[in-house]
């Protein structure tokens, strides 16, 4: 079988990393071979071409190729170059990169969503990886690791809760992408937020003669503004109780507990006054706020729906526990992950990438019955 012409290197090296350069080159070549970029029988670039493209001495690619040869990934051929060997493992058809802030680590929604994406994409033959974006000591986003990953050839990228700078970097790298949800600093003007179609909820408000709604939320004010505007446009009187990221403690250790306590504090403060001043309905825009808020209501002896109607956001399979079933806007992370995989595979097949939102629907419950 005649060896094909060498393709260009799909990666670069970072001379500021502690990892030595030959290991970086070996890792890059290994990833390119196992992902299927370099296929069986193809030639790697000449050592001199590698050295020139990477800006290193000839010694670096020579050592890297020797490591791959020891792993039986390549076979150096005198006067011909380095030929990629076949492997029994299936070749990856490409690489898909998910990007999320470090605060999403361990979060139920992100875990289930990315898990479903991974299952479907791996089944279709694509390598899936997740990069978590963190901030530096001064509170600024640190893009160093992401920039290094984008030096590798990525077939597609899906950012979740990411700032606009991530999208700019993906565009500069030439990586196709579609986001699931804009971040707080990149929400389209006039957006109704992430609740989507609120028609069923508003119908129930009209049927129950709800006039005053208390919105309780944290950390995503632009989306809340859209929700508040939708309620006001429907003729409802809206009272807002929003907590900033600073009040929640940012995304530092223990912030979920702090959010629960803020929800409890809000309920204790708002419902300790005369009943005539109470809102007709409380809409918690975060399930952890709802956990604390419901605890605060129980402490005061305020019951839902007998004394106040209660609606929350929740994830399918992880709805806050309450003696009565909670009315909720229920987000489905597994269905959203499946949709994300569908969009990615569709783009690879030639369809344009699309912006898509969380898959959710309004679910009636005993705390806001018909």
Secondary structure, 3 states (H helix, E strand, C coil): CCCECCCCCCCCCCCCCCCCHHHHHHHHHHHHHHCCCCCCCEECCCHHHHHHHHCCCHHHHHHHHHHHHHCCCEEEECCCEEEECCCCCCCCCEEEEEEEEHHHCCCHHHHHHHHHHHHHHHHCCEEEEEEEEEECCCCCEECHHHHHHCCCCCCEEEEEEECHHHHHHHHHHCCCECCCEECCCCCCCCCCCCCCCCHHHHHHHHHCCCCEEEEEEECCHHHHHHHHHHHHHCCCEEEEEEECHHHHCCCCCCHHHHHHHHHHHHHHHHCCCCHHHCCCEEEECCHHHHHHHHHHHHHHCCCCCCCCEEEEEEECCECCCCCCCCEEEEECHHHHHHHHHHHHHHHHCCCCCCCCCCCEEEECCHHHCC
